[in-house]
């Protein structure tokens, strides 16, 4: 991760759709998605480009 870009973390309750939101925002299937709570065990990081800006997005466990 480049320190020059801002970092945004997705946080919330277990099984709330954080990984699905992450995948949608990075436009790739980087985070594993399952119906069972606790699927994400490590942070997943991806770069997002939105309206001419870039930032790092972190999917939290």
SEPAKOL-416031 format. One record per atom (N, C-alpha, C, CB): residue in three letters; chain; atom name; x, y, z. Coordinates in Angstrom, 2 decimals. Glycine has a CB too. Layout:
// residues N
residu:chaine:atome:xx:yy:zz
ALA:A:CA:X:Y:Z .
...
***
This chain:
// residues 61
residu:chaine:atome:xx:yy:zz
UNK:A:N:0.84:-1.19:0.00 .
UNK:A:CA:0.00:0.00:0.00 .
UNK:A:C:0.88:1.24:0.00 .
UNK:A:CB:-0.95:0.00:1.22 .
UNK:A:N:0.56:2.15:-0.85 .
UNK:A:CA:1.27:3.41:-0.91 .
UNK:A:C:0.74:4.35:0.16 .
UNK:A:CB:1.15:4.04:-2.31 .
UNK:A:N:1.62:4.98:0.90 .
UNK:A:CA:1.18:5.90:1.95 .
UNK:A:C:0.64:7.21:1.37 .
UNK:A:CB:2.33:6.19:2.91 .
UNK:A:N:0.79:7.42:0.08 .
UNK:A:CA:0.32:8.66:-0.53 .
UNK:A:C:-1.19:8.66:-0.74 .
UNK:A:CB:1.01:8.88:-1.85 .
UNK:A:N:-1.81:7.49:-0.74 .
UNK:A:CA:-3.26:7.41:-0.93 .
UNK:A:C:-3.95:7.27:0.42 .
UNK:A:CB:-3.63:6.22:-1.85 .
UNK:A:N:-5.14:7.86:0.57 .
UNK:A:CA:-5.89:7.66:1.81 .
UNK:A:C:-6.35:6.21:1.93 .
UNK:A:CB:-7.11:8.62:1.86 .
UNK:A:N:-6.59:5.78:3.15 .
UNK:A:CA:-7.05:4.43:3.43 .
UNK:A:C:-8.41:4.49:4.09 .
UNK:A:CB:-6.05:3.67:4.32 .
UNK:A:N:-9.34:3.68:3.58 .
UNK:A:CA:-10.70:3.60:4.13 .
UNK:A:C:-10.93:2.15:4.54 .
UNK:A:CB:-11.79:4.08:3.09 .
UNK:A:N:-11.41:1.94:5.76 .
UNK:A:CA:-11.69:0.59:6.25 .
UNK:A:C:-13.19:0.37:6.33 .
UNK:A:CB:-11.04:0.36:7.63 .
UNK:A:N:-13.62:-0.83:5.94 .
UNK:A:CA:-15.01:-1.23:6.08 .
UNK:A:C:-15.12:-2.01:7.38 .
UNK:A:CB:-15.51:-2.09:4.84 .
UNK:A:N:-15.91:-1.50:8.32 .
UNK:A:CA:-16.08:-2.19:9.60 .
UNK:A:C:-17.56:-2.41:9.86 .
UNK:A:CB:-15.44:-1.38:10.75 .
UNK:A:N:-17.86:-3.41:10.64 .
UNK:A:CA:-19.26:-3.69:10.96 .
UNK:A:C:-19.42:-5.06:11.57 .
UNK:A:CB:-20.12:-3.57:9.72 .
UNK:A:N:-20.64:-5.41:11.83 .
UNK:A:CA:-20.97:-6.70:12.43 .
UNK:A:C:-20.61:-7.85:11.50 .
UNK:A:CB:-22.45:-6.75:12.80 .
UNK:A:N:-20.45:-9.02:12.10 .
UNK:A:CA:-20.18:-10.23:11.32 .
UNK:A:C:-21.36:-10.53:10.40 .
UNK:A:CB:-19.91:-11.44:12.26 .
UNK:A:N:-21.04:-10.95:9.19 .
UNK:A:CA:-22.04:-11.36:8.21 .
UNK:A:C:-22.96:-10.22:7.78 .
UNK:A:CB:-22.87:-12.49:8.77 .
UNK:A:N:-22.43:-8.99:7.77 .
UNK:A:CA:-23.23:-7.82:7.39 .
UNK:A:C:-23.08:-7.45:5.92 .
UNK:A:CB:-22.85:-6.64:8.26 .
UNK:A:N:-22.15:-8.10:5.20 .
UNK:A:CA:-21.96:-7.79:3.79 .
UNK:A:C:-20.73:-6.95:3.50 .
UNK:A:CB:-23.15:-7.10:3.26 .
UNK:A:N:-19.80:-6.87:4.45 .
UNK:A:CA:-18.60:-6.06:4.25 .
UNK:A:C:-17.78:-6.55:3.06 .
UNK:A:CB:-17.74:-6.08:5.51 .
UNK:A:N:-17.58:-7.86:2.97 .
UNK:A:CA:-16.78:-8.41:1.87 .
UNK:A:C:-17.47:-8.25:0.53 .
UNK:A:CB:-16.48:-9.89:2.13 .
UNK:A:N:-18.78:-8.37:0.50 .
UNK:A:CA:-19.53:-8.15:-0.74 .
UNK:A:C:-19.38:-6.70:-1.19 .
UNK:A:CB:-21.02:-8.51:-0.55 .
UNK:A:N:-19.49:-5.77:-0.26 .
UNK:A:CA:-19.31:-4.35:-0.57 .
UNK:A:C:-17.89:-4.10:-1.07 .
UNK:A:CB:-19.60:-3.48:0.67 .
UNK:A:N:-16.91:-4.68:-0.40 .
UNK:A:CA:-15.52:-4.54:-0.80 .
UNK:A:C:-15.33:-4.99:-2.25 .
UNK:A:CB:-14.60:-5.35:0.14 .
UNK:A:N:-15.80:-6.21:-2.57 .
UNK:A:CA:-15.65:-6.74:-3.93 .
UNK:A:C:-16.32:-5.84:-4.96 .
UNK:A:CB:-16.24:-8.14:-4.01 .
UNK:A:N:-17.46:-5.31:-4.62 .
UNK:A:CA:-18.17:-4.42:-5.54 .
UNK:A:C:-17.37:-3.14:-5.79 .
UNK:A:CB:-19.57:-4.07:-4.98 .
UNK:A:N:-16.80:-2.59:-4.72 .
UNK:A:CA:-16.07:-1.33:-4.85 .
UNK:A:C:-14.74:-1.48:-5.59 .
UNK:A:CB:-15.81:-0.74:-3.48 .
UNK:A:N:-14.05:-2.61:-5.40 .
UNK:A:CA:-12.77:-2.82:-6.10 .
UNK:A:C:-12.98:-3.45:-7.48 .
UNK:A:CB:-11.84:-3.69:-5.26 .
UNK:A:N:-14.23:-3.80:-7.78 .
UNK:A:CA:-14.61:-4.37:-9.08 .
UNK:A:C:-13.85:-5.66:-9.39 .
UNK:A:CB:-14.36:-3.36:-10.18 .
UNK:A:N:-13.72:-6.49:-8.34 .
UNK:A:CA:-13.05:-7.79:-8.49 .
UNK:A:C:-13.47:-8.67:-7.32 .
UNK:A:CB:-11.49:-7.63:-8.54 .
UNK:A:N:-13.32:-9.97:-7.50 .
UNK:A:CA:-13.63:-10.91:-6.41 .
UNK:A:C:-12.36:-11.20:-5.63 .
UNK:A:CB:-14.26:-12.23:-6.96 .
UNK:A:N:-11.94:-10.24:-4.81 .
UNK:A:CA:-10.73:-10.39:-4.01 .
UNK:A:C:-11.03:-10.98:-2.65 .
UNK:A:CB:-10.04:-9.04:-3.86 .
UNK:A:N:-12.16:-10.62:-2.07 .
UNK:A:CA:-12.53:-11.10:-0.73 .
UNK:A:C:-13.46:-12.31:-0.87 .
UNK:A:CB:-13.20:-9.97:0.10 .
UNK:A:N:-13.24:-13.31:-0.03 .
UNK:A:CA:-14.10:-14.49:-0.03 .
UNK:A:C:-15.44:-14.12:0.59 .
UNK:A:CB:-13.44:-15.67:0.75 .
UNK:A:N:-16.52:-14.57:-0.04 .
UNK:A:CA:-17.88:-14.29:0.44 .
UNK:A:C:-18.58:-15.62:0.71 .
UNK:A:CB:-18.68:-13.42:-0.59 .
UNK:A:N:-19.18:-15.74:1.90 .
UNK:A:CA:-19.93:-16.95:2.26 .
UNK:A:C:-21.04:-16.58:3.22 .
UNK:A:CB:-19.00:-18.03:2.88 .
UNK:A:N:-22.01:-17.45:3.36 .
UNK:A:CA:-23.13:-17.20:4.28 .
UNK:A:C:-22.71:-17.35:5.74 .
UNK:A:CB:-24.28:-18.13:3.97 .
UNK:A:N:-21.66:-18.10:6.01 .
UNK:A:CA:-21.22:-18.34:7.38 .
UNK:A:C:-20.47:-17.12:7.92 .
UNK:A:CB:-20.34:-19.59:7.44 .
UNK:A:N:-20.76:-16.76:9.14 .
UNK:A:CA:-20.04:-15.66:9.80 .
UNK:A:C:-18.60:-16.08:10.04 .
UNK:A:CB:-20.74:-15.25:11.14 .
UNK:A:N:-17.68:-15.13:10.00 .
UNK:A:CA:-16.28:-15.41:10.29 .
UNK:A:C:-15.49:-15.88:9.10 .
UNK:A:CB:-16.19:-16.42:11.36 .
UNK:A:N:-16.00:-15.70:7.89 .
UNK:A:CA:-15.29:-16.14:6.69 .
UNK:A:C:-14.02:-15.32:6.47 .
UNK:A:CB:-16.20:-16.04:5.46 .
UNK:A:N:-14.09:-14.01:6.68 .
UNK:A:CA:-12.92:-13.15:6.52 .
UNK:A:C:-12.07:-13.26:7.78 .
UNK:A:CB:-13.33:-11.66:6.26 .
UNK:A:N:-10.85:-13.76:7.62 .
UNK:A:CA:-9.97:-13.95:8.79 .
UNK:A:C:-8.78:-13.02:8.77 .
UNK:A:CB:-9.49:-15.39:8.85 .
UNK:A:N:-8.46:-12.49:7.62 .
UNK:A:CA:-7.35:-11.54:7.48 .
UNK:A:C:-7.86:-10.32:6.73 .
UNK:A:CB:-6.13:-12.19:6.75 .
UNK:A:N:-7.18:-9.21:6.90 .
UNK:A:CA:-7.60:-8.03:6.15 .
UNK:A:C:-7.29:-8.24:4.68 .
UNK:A:CB:-6.91:-6.76:6.69 .
UNK:A:N:-8.14:-7.67:3.85 .
UNK:A:CA:-7.97:-7.71:2.40 .
UNK:A:C:-7.92:-6.26:1.94 .
UNK:A:CB:-9.14:-8.52:1.69 .
UNK:A:N:-6.94:-5.94:1.10 .
UNK:A:CA:-6.73:-4.56:0.67 .
UNK:A:C:-6.84:-4.47:-0.85 .
UNK:A:CB:-5.35:-4.04:1.14 .
UNK:A:N:-7.52:-3.44:-1.32 .
UNK:A:CA:-7.64:-3.21:-2.75 .
UNK:A:C:-7.70:-1.72:-3.05 .
UNK:A:CB:-8.88:-3.91:-3.31 .
UNK:A:N:-7.32:-1.36:-4.27 .
UNK:A:CA:-7.34:0.05:-4.67 .
UNK:A:C:-8.67:0.35:-5.36 .
UNK:A:CB:-6.15:0.38:-5.61 .
UNK:A:N:-9.27:1.47:-4.97 .
UNK:A:CA:-10.54:1.90:-5.54 .
UNK:A:C:-10.32:3.21:-6.29 .
UNK:A:CB:-11.62:2.07:-4.44 .
UNK:A:N:-10.92:3.31:-7.46 .
UNK:A:CA:-10.95:4.57:-8.21 .
UNK:A:C:-12.39:5.02:-8.26 .
UNK:A:CB:-10.34:4.42:-9.65 .
UNK:A:N:-12.65:6.22:-7.76 .
UNK:A:CA:-14.02:6.73:-7.69 .
UNK:A:C:-14.04:8.21:-8.00 .
UNK:A:CB:-14.65:6.46:-6.30 .
UNK:A:N:-14.74:8.58:-9.03 .
UNK:A:CA:-14.90:9.98:-9.45 .
UNK:A:C:-13.56:10.71:-9.55 .
UNK:A:CB:-15.81:10.72:-8.48 .
UNK:A:N:-12.59:10.06:-10.17 .
UNK:A:CA:-11.29:10.67:-10.39 .
UNK:A:C:-10.34:10.61:-9.21 .
UNK:A:CB:-11.48:12.07:-10.76 .
UNK:A:N:-10.76:10.03:-8.11 .
UNK:A:CA:-9.90:9.89:-6.93 .
UNK:A:C:-9.57:8.42:-6.70 .
UNK:A:CB:-10.58:10.49:-5.68 .
UNK:A:N:-8.46:8.18:-6.04 .
UNK:A:CA:-8.06:6.82:-5.68 .
UNK:A:C:-7.87:6.72:-4.18 .
UNK:A:CB:-6.77:6.42:-6.42 .
UNK:A:N:-8.17:5.54:-3.64 .
UNK:A:CA:-7.90:5.29:-2.23 .
UNK:A:C:-7.78:3.79:-2.01 .
UNK:A:CB:-9.00:5.88:-1.32 .
UNK:A:N:-7.14:3.42:-0.91 .
UNK:A:CA:-7.04:2.02:-0.52 .
UNK:A:C:-8.27:1.68:0.30 .
UNK:A:CB:-5.74:1.75:0.29 .
UNK:A:N:-8.86:0.52:0.01 .
UNK:A:CA:-10.01:0.04:0.76 .
UNK:A:C:-9.61:-1.23:1.49 .
UNK:A:CB:-11.24:-0.21:-0.18 .
UNK:A:N:-9.95:-1.31:2.78 .
UNK:A:CA:-9.58:-2.46:3.60 .
UNK:A:C:-10.84:-3.16:4.08 .
UNK:A:CB:-8.70:-2.03:4.80 .
UNK:A:N:-10.93:-4.45:3.80 .
UNK:A:CA:-12.01:-5.30:4.31 .
UNK:A:C:-11.49:-5.91:5.60 .
UNK:A:CB:-12.46:-6.41:3.26 .
UNK:A:N:-12.15:-5.62:6.71 .
UNK:A:CA:-11.68:-6.09:8.01 .
UNK:A:C:-12.26:-7.44:8.36 .
UNK:A:CB:-12.04:-5.08:9.09 .
UNK:A:N:-11.55:-8.14:9.23 .
UNK:A:CA:-12.01:-9.46:9.70 .
UNK:A:C:-12.98:-9.30:10.85 .
UNK:A:CB:-10.82:-10.34:10.14 .
***
